[in-house]
Amino acid sequence: MPGNQELISDKPPASSFVRLGILVADWAERWFPDAFIFALLAVVIVFCAGLILGTSSLDLAKDFGEGFWELILFTMQMTMIIVGGYVVASSPPAARVIARLASIPRTPRGAVAFVTFLASISALLSWGFSLIFSGLLAREVVRKVPDVDYRAMGAGAYVGSVSVAVLGLTSSAAVLVANRDSIPANLLKISGLIPLTQTIFTWQNILTVSLLIAVSVWIAYQSAPSGGDARTAESLGVEFDPPMQSVETRRSPAEWLEYNGVLTFLVSLIGFFYLVQVFSRRGPLAILDLNTYNFLFIILGLLLHWRPRSFLKAVATSVPAAASVLIQFPFYAGIFGIVTKSPVSSALARFFVRISTPGSFPVVVSAYSALLGLFLPSAGGKWAVEAPYILEAAKNLHVNLGWVVQIYSTSEALPLLVNPFFMLPLLGVLKVRAGELVGYSILQLLFHIPLVLFLMWLLAHTLAYVAPAV
């Protein structure tokens, strides 16, 4: 029978690998706390580290309180990423594209690998869009392939969105050092301008991206359980809202403008005129600015929904997905305040730089970036803090500065595989807890760590030192 043949073809060829994935996922689901608990725990750990290094508790409390609101702009930008991404992805044209993509995979394990791959590809263009796009794609795939393991599916969407995003067009570190308008003056004196041709567009980075995507998709496919071993969305108690239907017809003349596309067209036209000016002045890389990115998605979403009532309905549906971001990012900002204003960051930096040699520096920077990323998961802000002393050390050791930027970025993604900081938007879309996804992302991490360390060390030997160009 065709159904039996499909079950047989979908049976895991490496049952021990599948059992390992189930074991880790079950452990994480039971023991891994909610993302908010993770944030509170990180505050306590960093606070204690400051005490050990000699900072008074009053000063640390002051650093925490003063830092609490320092990421408020970033918090709002992340919230708008969720809203804008959801509005665009749930618009009738985008929803049709997602539905067609979701009909491609035929088996549960193939579906997990498929979502992981598309999440990775879209993340190279924009990690913010990738999180929402891959989440909505995963939800639609579940409707088509209901037997898929929902934990493995969600983890695949997340791993794909963060593992290579920092090596693509939205690489905060690479964009910062390539743009004279954004690079801090104290950093410019040390590194000079490092063009993207020396960071994300090197063949070494392209090779790294290709290998990481291939490994992520392979692990996602091999570890995804099927049949009776799968934890489906239904078994986890996850219920999705039905696909957005066309809005009801207007009931009174007063609602005429709410159901008419005249205003959305005019406002969208004004918005696109502004974007044309931005891109003509700053070039294609203007999309890397989060404000420009969010403006584009809001205006595009408005146009794609056409009627204001439909647009507002999509916004209202997206807001619950942003709840965790709104309350948790300030706590991470408090951690940022403690780490940057107390001796925690500089003490770690001095230790790692002291034990480095030109040959070991790539591995040392990788380990340092990954370790600190557990407590300070903010690629752009964290790089601004670390870059001066990391790049100064690289200059003294004559290590290629562009590759040091990529070493930092590649290693920065490692803690994100288990840190719920950037997982929050996806958790809201998928309606799950961090512990229900992180088991399979931990499994990915076990393979990514040795691969990243080896590639950063090996490929560093293929690049010569280039003196900074201011």
N, C-alpha and C positions, 0 to 999 in steps of 0.2 A: 504493500500500500504506500502511496506517496507520503502520507503523514508519518508512517513508521520510518521510511527512508530518510526523511528530514531529521527525525529524532536521532537516528543512528549517525548521520553525517555531522550532527551538532554535538555528539558526545565528545568530551574533552580527551584529546590524545595524551595529555600529561596529567593524569588524575591527581598525582601528588602535588603538582603545582596548584591545581584548583583547590585541593584540600588546604594547602597553605594559605591561599587567599581567603577561604572561608574562615579558617582559624583566626587569622589576624583581624578580619572584619568583625567576627563575633566578639573578639576581645575588645576591640575599639568601641563597638556599639554598647558594650556593658560598662567599660571603664573610662572611656574618653569623655571628659565633661563637656557641657554646653560651651559654646564659644565665649559667652560672657564670663563663665567661671575661669576659662583660660586667660582672659584679659585681667581679671582680678588677681589670679595667681601670679601672673607676670609682674604686676605692680609690686606685690609683696617681695618677690625674688629680687627685683632690681633695687628696691628700697633696702633690703638686707645687704646686698652687694655694696651699696653706697656706705652703709654703716661700717662694714668690714674694712673699707678703704679709708675710713677716718672722717667721713662727713657726718656732721651732727644730724640728729633726727629732725630738728627744726628746719635746718637748711634743706634737707631732702623733701620734707613736707611742703616747703615753700616752692621748690623746683617742680613738684608734682602739681600743685595748685596753679602756678603760673603757666605751666605747660598745658594744662587741661584744655584750654581753648585755642592753642596755637595751630591746631589742624582743622579749625572750624571751616575754613574755606575748602580744604580738601574733603572734609566731611560732606559739605554741600555739593561739591563736584561729584563725589562718589554717589550721592543720592540721586543727582540728576542723570548720572550714567545709567542707573537702574531705571529711572523713569523714562528717559529718552530711548534707551535700548528696548525697553518693553513696549513703548508706544510704537516704535518703528517695526519691531518684530511681530507685533500683534495686529498691525494694519492689514487690511484685506490682501494687498499685493504680496507683502512679505509672508503672511500666513500661508498663502497658496504655495510659495516657494518652499517653505519649511515642510509643508504637508507632502510635497513631491519628494523632497529629500528623504523624509521619514519613511517613504514607501520603498526605498531602495534596499535596505537590509532585510533579509528573510529569516535569519536565525538569531536567537538571543545573543550568542557570543559574537556573531558578526555585527550585530547592532551596537554592542559596547565598543568594539574596535572602530566602527564607522563614526560614532559620535566623538570618540577620542581624536580621530584623525581630523575631522572637520573643525573641532575645537582648536586644535593646534594650528591649522592653516589660518583660520580666522584671527587667532591671537597674534599672528605675525603682523597683521594689519592694524588691529586694535584690541588690546586685552579687555577693555571695558565692554565693547560690543560682543566680544567672544563669550564672556561670562553669561550675558543675557541670551544671546543667540543659541549657545550650546545648551543652556538650561531649557529653553523653549523647544529646541529640537529634541532633547531627551524626553520631554513630556509627550511630544507628538509621536516619537518612536514607540513609547510605552503603549500608546493607543493602538499602534499597528502590530507590535510584537509584545503582547501583554505578559508573556512568560519570561521576559528578560529580568535579570537580577537588578533591582533598582539601585542597590548600593553600589554595585560595580559600574552601572551606567552613570550615576551621578559623579562618582570618583573619576571616571574617564573624562567626563565633561570638564571637571575642575583641573585635573592634571594637564589636559590638553591646553586649557586656557592660561595656565601660569608657568608651565615648564619651559616654554620657549618665547613667551611674550616679551620678556626683558631682552631678548636678542633680536627683536623685530623693530618695526617702525616706531613703536611706543616705548623704546628703551630710554628711561629717564636719564641714566648716567651718560649714555652716548650722545643724546641730544643736548644735554647740559654743556658738555665740554666742546661741542661743535658749534655752539651758537654764542657769538660775542655779546648779544643782548642779554643772555641769561646766565652766563658763567660769572661767578663772583670774582671780584678784582683780585683777591688774595690767591685764588686758585689759578687765575689766568697767568699770574707771575710765575707760578711753579710749572704748570703743564703747557701753557700756550693753548692755542686752539688745536683740537684734535678732530679732523674732519671725519665724517661717517665712512669715508673710503678706507680709513684705518681702523674702524671698529666693526659696525654691523655688516658692511659690504665687503669684508675680506673673505677670501676663500676658506680661511680657517673657521670663521664664524658660520659660514654657510654649511660647512661640513659638520660642525658641532650641532647645528639646528637639525640637519637631516638625520643624524644618528640619534639624537634625543627623541625626535618624533617617531622614528622607526622602533626604538626600544619601548617607548610608551605604548604605542599601538600593539606591539607584540605581547607585552605584559598584560595589557587590558584584555586581549583576546584569549591568551593562555590561562589567565586566572579567573575569568568569568564563569561562574557555575551555571548549569542549565538543568532542566528537568526538575526533579523534586528537591534539589539542593538550592535552587534559586529563591531569593527573597524578593518577591514581586512587590510592586507599589501597593497592590491590594493587601498583601499580607502585612505590610508596614502601616496600614491604615491611612495611606495617602490618597486623597481624593482631589481631582483637578476640577477647576471650573470648566464648563463646556467651552469649546472654541467660540470666540467672540462673534456674535451674530449681528446682523445689521440692526441699527437702532430702530425703535418703533416709530411709527409715523407721527407727525406732529398732531397735537390735539387742539391747538388754538392759534389764532393769527399771531399772538405775541411770541410764539416759539418759531416763527418762520425763519429768522436768522440762525437759529440753532441747528436747523436742518438744511441749511443752504451753504454752498461752498464758496460764495462770493467773497466773504471776509477772509476765509482761510487762504484763498488764492492771492488776494491782495497783500495780506501780511506775509505770506510765504515769499512773494515776489520781492518785497522790501528786504526780507531776510537774506535772500539769495544775492541781491545786489550788494549787500554788505559783505557777504562771503567772497564774492568775486573780487572786491577791493582787498580783502585780507589775503587771499591767495595770490593775487597779482603783486602784492607788496612783499609777501614773505615766502612765496613759493609753496610747493606741495607739502613741505614739512610743517606748514601752519596747522595741519590737522593734529599734530602731536600736542598742541596746546589744549589742555582739558576744557578750557572755556570755549574755544573755537569748536572743539569736538562736540561738546554738549549742545552748543547753539545749533550746529548743523543737524544733529539728530532731533532736536525739538522741532525745528522748522520743517525738516523732512517728514517727521511723524505727523505734524499738523496737515501738511499737504496730502500725504498718503491716506489719512483718514477722511479728508475732504470736508466732512460736516463737523462743526464744533462739538455737537453732542457726542458723536462717536469718539472724538479725540479726548474729551473729558472723561468718558466712560473708561477708556484705556488707561488714563492717568490714575483714576480712582482704583482700578484693579492693580496697578503697579505699586501703589504706596505701601501696602503691607510688607512687600519684599524689602523695603528700605528701612524697616523699623529697627533691625539689629544694627545697621550701620549708624543710624542717628544716635543711638545710646552708647555704642561700644567704642567708636572712634575717639571720643574725648578721653576715654581711659587710656587708649594707646598713645594719645597725645601727651598725657601725664607721664607715661613711661618715657616717651621721647624727651620730655623736659628733664627728668632725672638723669637719663643717660648722657645727654649733651651738656648739662650744666654741672654735673658732679664728675669726679675723677674716673667713673666707671669706663667710659669709652677710651679716654687717653691711656689709662692703665693697661687695658687690653692691647691697645695699639703698640705701646712701648714694648710689651712682652713679645708680641709676634714679630715685630721688626727686629728686635734684638737677637732672635734665634734664627734669622733668615740669612741665606746666602743667595747669590744670583740663581743657582740651580733650584733651590728649594722655595724661592719667593713665590712662584705661582701657586704652589700647594698651600703655603702658609696663608696667603691672601684668600684663597678659596675657603680654607677652614675658618679663618677669622670672620669673613663675610657671612658664611653660613651660621656660625655660632651667634654672632651679634644679631643676625636677622631673626632669631627666635624671640628676641625681646624688643627689637625695633624694626618691625616689618613695614618699612616705608622706603621704597626704592629711591625716590628722588631726595627726600629729606635726609635719609641715612647716608646717601652718597655725598651730599654736600658737607656732611660732618666728617666723613672718612677720607674723602678725596685728597685734601691737602697733605696729610701725613703719609698716605699710601703712595701717592704719585711722587712725593719728595723722596721716599725710600726707593721707589723704582728708578728714579733718576740717578741716585747714588749708586745703585747696583747695576745700572745700565740695562734695565729690562724694558722692552718695548711698551711705551705708555698706552698706545691704543689697545694692545692686547690685555694690559692690566685692567682697563675699563671693562673689557669683555669677561675677564676672569671674575671681576667683581659681580657683573650682571648675571653670569651663568650660575655662580655660587649663591647669589641672592635668591634664586628660584628654589633652591633646595629646601630651606625652612618653610617656604610658602606651601610646600606640599602637605605639611602637617599643621601649619599655623592658620587658625580660622580667620585671620585678619581680612584677607582678600576673598575668602570663601563665603563671606556673609551675603553678598548679593545673590549668589547661586543657591545658597541654602533657602533664601526667601522664595526664589522662583520654584525650587523643587519641593518646598514644604517639608524639609527634613532637618535633623540636628547634625552638627558636625561629626559626632561619633558614628553616625550611620554611613558616612562617606570616607572617613579618614583611614579606616582599616585598609582599604585598597590603595589609598594614596601612600600609606606607610610602606606597603609592598613595593610600590613604584620607587619610593625613596631609597630602599635597600639596594636597588639596581642603579639608580641615578648617581648616588654618591661616588662609588668607585669609578664609574664612567666619566663623570665630570672632573674628578681629581686627575685622572690619567690624561684626559684630553687637554686640560689646562696646562699640565706639565709638558706633555709631548709637543703640542703646537707652539708653545712659547719658544722652543728651540728653532722654529722655522722662521722667526721674525727677528730682524736685526733692530738694535736700538736706534731711534731717530731723535735727534735733538729737538726740543720744543720750538714751535714756530708761533710767535705771538701775533 
